[in-house]
Amino acid sequence: MIRHCVFLRLSASADTDALAEVMQGLEDLVADLPGCNDFIAGPNRDFENKSPDHSYGFTLDAVDAQALADYAADPRHKDLGGRLVDMCEGGERGILVYDIEG
């Protein structure tokens, strides 16, 4: 299993309705793809005050590297990801991705 974790440094001008639309699109995509599940998204609560720059994030689980590759290659992911890039400070540099295999 691979847990795909994405942390966003949203720009001050990021539209919350547009962000909600992208998150819904990603949730729908994950539900459609074999081998992907457990999408969760939300604001960073940062209870330990260690990641204040990344105000929002999401995770999903993929059964293996191929399922994660299929998610990444899907045209819907590319479209939604492009929209996220536009919402983040520094574009792509405002997105931090961790893939944890367990």
Phi, psi and omega in degrees: 000141176238125174264117181265114184245129182232126182241132189246132171259085185291143175285157180299334182270002181298130181278124183294327177292319178294321177298317179298321178296317179295316180297320177296319177298318178293319177299317178296318179299312180300321179294332181277337188268126174299137177088358177239143180196182173056046175289133174217139181219153175171175179290150177284117178279336173045053183300335180261002180053050181242352183217050185294339182287337182254098190274351185208156178194175176207159175225158171210159177249139175238140183293333180197178182298326180294318178297320178292321177296321178296319176299312183296326183276346183297133181302328178294320177297316181298318179295310181295320178297321177298322177294321177295318178305317180295337182271350188259146173299128179076014179062233182301329180293345178271010181237125178248128183238132172235134172242115183251122181261130182217000000 
